[in-house]
């Protein structure tokens, strides 16, 4: 089989991106490609990252294909352009997964653990987000900054530090750490999806990964906002 030309490779990648975005987000087939890209900006991190490139590639596609006939190519795109659109196509269709880069040595605590012991565990482990379980069920994720805020509020109200540290259990604190601050997802969560979640919810502190996304499953990984930097690097160097 003869090697594909740059134009053929470009058109194949372009058409795959076009088809995938319309099918995945159930968007109108009659919508122009530029409008499709703009519509997907809020839905897909990769599209948002490469929005300008994709819109330019839509114009380029129209320039290299005569009257919509892919068999009648009137221009050949540069190899660098072809490789870039192929990269975007792979990132949209087969993006890397969060489990590949996130922390897997998960530290957890029982719901009845005192605040003193939770704080000590955070200090010794260097982890500021610790899942809290009652039996086998996840009831929340303890966050160091949220604990510090609650401790400060308690002291300002006249509470005694000893009583807080020894008598308050982490379960009592979780009512102040709302579910908007964490999510539970399956280990199939992609970096694109993870980055999109952090982008769309600025309050999100952590995403706990389990086998199928169930809250009664053992934790297999945890993704935090700090991992977004590494995920961006992976996407930038993806090939």
N, C-alpha and C positions, 0 to 999 in steps of 0.2 A: 504493500500500500504506500503510495507516495506521501511524503511529508506534507502536512498542511501548510498553506501559506499564512503569512501574518494576518491577512484579511480574514481568512477562514477561522483562524484561532480567535481573533477578536470577536467576530460575529457569533461564534459558538458560546463564548464566555458571556457576551452581552445578552444573547437570547436566554441563556440559563438564568442569569440574574433577573431579567425581566419576568420570566415565567415563575421563578421561585417566589419573588416578592408578591406577585399577584395572587398566587395560590396560597401562600402562607398566611397572608393577611386578608384574604377574601376581597380583593379590590377589583374594581370594574376593569374588564379587559379593554374597554374602549378608551380608558384614561391614557393620556400621553405619557411618555417615559419620564419627562421632567417633573410632571405633576405626581407621578407614581413615586419618584425619589423623594420629593418634598413631603408627601403623605407618610412615607416610611421613616422619616427622620426621627419622629418621636417614638417609633416602634422598634427600631433596630439600631444598635450602637454603631455597627460597621457602616451602615448607610449614613448615619449622622457624621461619622468621622470622615467619610469620603464623599460627602454630598456634592461638593463642587466638581470633583473628578468625574463622578457618575453623570452629572448633567452635561459636562463637556463631552463625555463618551457617547451620550445620546446624540449630540450634534454630529460627532465624528462618524457615528454609525450611518447617519443619513447622508453624510458626505461621501463615504466610500462605497455605498451600495446604491446603484442606479435604480430609481423608481421602485424601491422596495424589493427588488429582485436580487437575492443574495448570490445568484449565479453570475450576475453581471457586475463585477467589482471594478470600480474606476480608480481606486487608489489603494495603496498598501500602507497601513499604519506602521509606525516605528516599533521595533522590537521591544523597547523599554515600555512603551504604552501597552503593548500586548501582554507583556509579563505582569504589568500592574493590574490590568483588568482581570486577568486570570487569578491573581492573588485575591482580589476583592471577591470574585466568584467563589473561590474556595472558602474564604472567611464567612461568606453568607451561607454556603451549603454544608460545609464541614468544619465549623470553627473548633478551636481547641477547647478543652473543658477546664473548669475551675479546679477540679480535683487534682489536676496535673501540677498545680503550683501552690495550692493552699496548704495550710498547716494540717497535719493528720494526727499528730500526737495530742489528742484532745484531753484537756483536763476538765473534769466535771465535779460537781458537788451535790450533796443531798439537800433536799428542801429544808431540812431541820438544822443545817449547819449555821453556827453563830456568825454574826458579822465579823467578829474578831478573827475567826478562823478563815473566813472567805478573804478578808483583806490580807492576811498572812500568806494565803495560797497565791493570791495575785502577785504579791511582792516576790515570793520565792520562784514562781513559774515565769514571771515577766509577761503574763498574759492578762490583758485587761477585759476580755470577754470570756466568761466561763458559763457553760450551759448548766442549768439547774434541773435536777430530776426528782420526781416523787415516785419512788418505785422505778418502773420502766418508762414512765411518761415525762416528757419534757414539759416543764411549766414556765420556762423563760430563760433568758440569758442575763446573767449578772454583768453589769458594766461598771468599770472602775470610776469613771467620771460621774455616772448617775449615783453611785454609792456615796461618793464624796459630796455631791450636791445635797443628798438627803441627810447625810451626817451633819453638814453645816447648818441646814435648816432646823434640824433637831436641837443642835446646840444653841442656836439663836432663840429658840422657843423656850429655853431654860432647861433643856434636858441634860442629863449627866452622861459624859462620855463612857464611863464604866458600864452604865445600864444599857447603853446602845450597843456596845461591843459584845457584852456577855449575854444579854437577854433577848435582843432582837435577832430573829432568824432570817436567813436570806429569803425564805418564802414570804415573810412579811414585807420585804422590800420590793418584791416583784410587782406589786400593785402600782408602784411608782415608775416602773420600767415597762411601758406599754408595748404591745405587740408590734406597733409600727416601727420599733427600733430593731427588730430582728425578723428573719424569715427562715422557714425550713424548706429545703428543696432536695431533689434527688441528686445523686452523683453524676447524672447526665447533664446537669446545668452547664451551659457553655459560657465561655468568657464573655461573649457578646451579650448573653442574657444577664450575666452577673453585673457587668458594667452598666447595662441599661437600668437594672434595678437600683443601683446606687445613684445613677443620674436622676431617675424619676422620683426617688424618695431621699431627699437630702438628710433625713433623720435616721436612715437605715445605718445601723452600726455593724451588723454581722449577719451572715447567711450560714446556717448550719446545714451540712450535707449529710443525708442518710441514704440508705439503699434506694428507696422509692419516694422519699420525701415525707415519710410518716413520722409523727412526733413520738411514737412509741418504739422507734427503731434506734439501735446504737448509733452514735455519731461517728461519721467516717472522715469528716473534714470540716473546717470552718473558714469562711472567707470574710475578711474585714475590709474596711475602706482602705487600709494601708496596702492591701493586695492589688488595688486598682492600678497602682503604678507599675507593678510587675506585669499585670495582665495587658496593660497598654504596650509595654515593651515587647511582649510576645506577639501581639497583633502587628506591631510595627515591623518586626523582623520575620513574620510568618512567610513561608514560601511553599 
